[in-house]
């Protein structure tokens, strides 16, 4: 993967950071506390007692869906941890502030207003930040996720926009 592709991937992850955090919370709620899978212990009497009961188990489709959700949650957790680690690679305080603002989802204009600089300055700082993170991440192998293939980005973008079917058909 080229440096430019890694920078694009990193920039996309930064844009999707807040989304991934919300999705991790949602998936965690579904997987760890959402549904009660305990069999119901309600006693039945009369004719209802003799009627056939449905399976109290989980269907294969539900198990597959749960497995897919677990994998997605793990991938999002890895990406968010990588983005959080990347902050430690930035030594200039202004770069850290711009990076934090980017993770918060602030626009260039809002960041420029916050920092008291022009929008073009924020844009060039963003390019420098991406360059620093990719270069240092490659040098000390501290960001192994930057070497993920392009398909994970397509999958993330598709799940974010809800166009999973169209993204898969375009591949």
Backbone torsions as a table, in degrees:
resi	resn	phi	psi	omega
1	UNK	NA	132.5	-177.5
2	UNK	-76.3	165.7	179.2
3	UNK	-61.0	-43.2	-178.6
4	UNK	-62.4	-41.1	179.0
5	UNK	-65.4	-38.2	177.6
6	UNK	-65.7	-38.1	177.6
7	UNK	-65.0	-41.3	178.1
8	UNK	-63.3	-42.2	179.7
9	UNK	-63.8	-44.6	179.1
10	UNK	-62.7	-42.4	178.9
11	UNK	-63.5	-40.1	178.2
12	UNK	-66.1	-40.1	177.5
13	UNK	-63.0	-40.2	179.4
14	UNK	-62.7	-43.1	177.3
15	UNK	-62.1	-36.3	-175.7
16	UNK	-91.9	3.9	-174.0
17	UNK	-56.8	-51.7	-178.9
18	UNK	-62.4	-39.9	176.9
19	UNK	-59.5	-45.6	-178.2
20	UNK	-63.8	-38.9	177.6
21	UNK	-62.9	-42.9	177.7
22	UNK	-64.7	-39.9	-179.4
23	UNK	-68.2	-36.3	176.5
24	UNK	-62.0	-44.7	178.6
25	UNK	-61.7	-43.8	-179.3
26	UNK	-63.7	-46.3	-179.7
27	UNK	-65.7	-38.4	178.6
28	UNK	-63.0	-40.5	178.5
29	UNK	-64.1	-41.9	179.7
30	UNK	-67.8	-45.8	-173.7
31	UNK	-77.0	-33.1	-172.4
32	UNK	-110.0	-7.8	-178.0
33	UNK	-157.6	4.1	-173.1
34	UNK	-77.0	-54.8	-170.6
35	UNK	-112.9	139.0	177.5
36	UNK	-88.9	119.3	-177.4
37	UNK	-104.7	10.9	178.3
38	UNK	-71.6	142.1	176.4
39	UNK	-67.5	144.5	179.9
40	UNK	-74.6	133.9	-177.0
41	UNK	-106.9	41.7	179.9
42	UNK	-87.8	129.1	178.4
43	UNK	-78.0	139.9	176.0
44	UNK	-118.5	145.8	-178.0
45	UNK	-128.9	162.7	176.2
46	UNK	72.7	-145.0	-175.4
47	UNK	-65.8	-30.9	179.8
48	UNK	-61.9	-27.9	-179.4
49	UNK	-68.1	-27.2	-176.7
50	UNK	-93.5	-9.2	-178.8
51	UNK	-75.4	150.5	179.2
52	UNK	-65.1	145.4	-179.2
53	UNK	-103.6	147.1	175.1
54	UNK	-73.3	163.0	179.0
55	UNK	-67.3	135.5	177.1
56	UNK	-88.3	-2.7	-178.8
57	UNK	-81.0	-177.9	-178.3
58	UNK	-105.7	136.5	-179.8
59	UNK	-71.4	163.2	179.7
60	UNK	-64.5	-36.7	178.8
61	UNK	-62.6	-40.4	177.9
62	UNK	-66.4	-39.0	177.6
63	UNK	-64.7	-41.7	177.9
64	UNK	-63.2	-42.2	179.1
65	UNK	-64.1	-39.8	178.5
66	UNK	-65.3	-41.3	178.2
67	UNK	-62.6	-41.8	178.3
68	UNK	-63.7	-41.0	178.4
69	UNK	-65.0	-40.5	178.1
70	UNK	-62.2	-43.2	179.5
71	UNK	-64.1	-41.9	178.6
72	UNK	-63.4	-42.5	-179.7
73	UNK	-64.0	-42.4	178.3
74	UNK	-62.7	-41.0	179.5
75	UNK	-64.1	-44.6	178.8
76	UNK	-64.3	-37.6	177.9
77	UNK	-64.5	-40.5	178.5
78	UNK	-64.4	-42.8	-179.3
79	UNK	-65.3	-44.5	-179.3
80	UNK	-65.8	-37.2	175.9
81	UNK	-64.2	-39.6	178.0
82	UNK	-62.1	-43.9	179.4
83	UNK	-65.3	-36.5	178.4
84	UNK	-69.3	-37.7	177.0
85	UNK	-66.2	-33.2	-176.2
86	UNK	-61.9	-27.7	179.1
87	UNK	-60.8	-33.0	-179.2
88	UNK	-71.5	-14.7	178.6
89	UNK	-80.6	-13.6	-178.2
90	UNK	-93.9	122.8	-176.8
91	UNK	-96.2	-29.5	180.0
92	UNK	-77.4	132.1	-177.1
93	UNK	-62.7	-38.4	179.2
94	UNK	-63.5	-38.7	177.8
95	UNK	-64.5	-40.6	178.4
96	UNK	-63.2	-40.2	179.5
97	UNK	-64.8	-45.9	178.9
98	UNK	-62.0	-42.6	179.5
99	UNK	-62.5	-44.7	177.7
100	UNK	-61.7	-42.0	178.1
101	UNK	-63.7	-37.8	177.2
102	UNK	-64.3	-41.5	178.2
103	UNK	-64.7	-29.9	177.6
104	UNK	-75.3	-10.2	178.5
105	UNK	89.4	16.5	180.0
106	UNK	-72.9	146.6	177.3
107	UNK	-76.8	165.4	177.6
108	UNK	-59.7	-40.3	-178.9
109	UNK	-62.9	-43.8	179.8
110	UNK	-66.6	-40.0	178.2
111	UNK	-64.8	-42.8	179.8
112	UNK	-61.3	-42.7	177.8
113	UNK	-62.8	-43.2	-179.6
114	UNK	-63.2	-42.3	-176.1
115	UNK	-85.3	-17.9	-178.1
116	UNK	78.2	31.2	179.1
117	UNK	-127.8	176.7	179.6
118	UNK	-80.7	163.4	178.5
119	UNK	-65.0	-36.0	178.3
120	UNK	-64.8	-35.9	176.7
121	UNK	-64.2	-42.4	178.1
122	UNK	-63.2	-41.3	179.3
123	UNK	-62.1	-43.6	179.1
124	UNK	-68.9	-34.8	176.1
125	UNK	-64.3	-39.5	178.3
126	UNK	-61.1	-43.8	178.7
127	UNK	-62.3	-41.1	177.5
128	UNK	-64.5	-40.8	179.2
129	UNK	-61.1	-47.3	179.6
130	UNK	-61.7	-41.8	179.4
131	UNK	-62.1	-45.6	-179.4
132	UNK	-62.0	-47.2	-177.2
133	UNK	-63.6	-44.1	-178.9
134	UNK	-67.2	-46.0	-178.8
135	UNK	-63.4	-50.5	-178.0
136	UNK	-69.0	-34.1	177.3
137	UNK	-64.3	-34.8	177.3
138	UNK	-74.0	-40.6	-176.9
139	UNK	-63.2	-49.2	-176.3
140	UNK	-104.7	11.0	176.8
141	UNK	52.5	33.6	-178.7
142	UNK	-84.4	-14.8	179.8
143	UNK	-124.0	72.7	-176.3
144	UNK	-65.9	-20.8	-178.7
145	UNK	-69.2	-17.1	178.7
146	UNK	-67.4	-9.4	179.5
147	UNK	-97.2	8.3	176.8
148	UNK	-61.4	152.9	-178.5
149	UNK	-76.9	168.3	-175.5
150	UNK	-65.9	-27.2	-176.7
151	UNK	-62.5	-33.8	179.5
152	UNK	-66.7	-33.1	176.4
153	UNK	-67.8	-42.2	178.5
154	UNK	-62.3	-42.2	179.5
155	UNK	-64.6	-42.0	179.1
156	UNK	-64.2	-46.0	180.0
157	UNK	-62.4	-40.9	-179.7
158	UNK	-66.2	-41.9	179.9
159	UNK	-69.6	-30.2	179.9
160	UNK	-70.2	-40.3	-176.3
161	UNK	-93.1	-7.2	179.1
162	UNK	78.6	18.2	-179.2
163	UNK	-112.4	44.5	-175.7
164	UNK	-60.6	-40.2	-176.4
165	UNK	-65.9	-44.5	-178.4
166	UNK	-69.8	-34.2	178.8
167	UNK	-67.6	-38.7	179.4
168	UNK	-69.0	-39.2	-179.1
169	UNK	-69.9	-25.2	178.1
170	UNK	-76.3	-19.8	179.0
171	UNK	-76.2	NA	NA
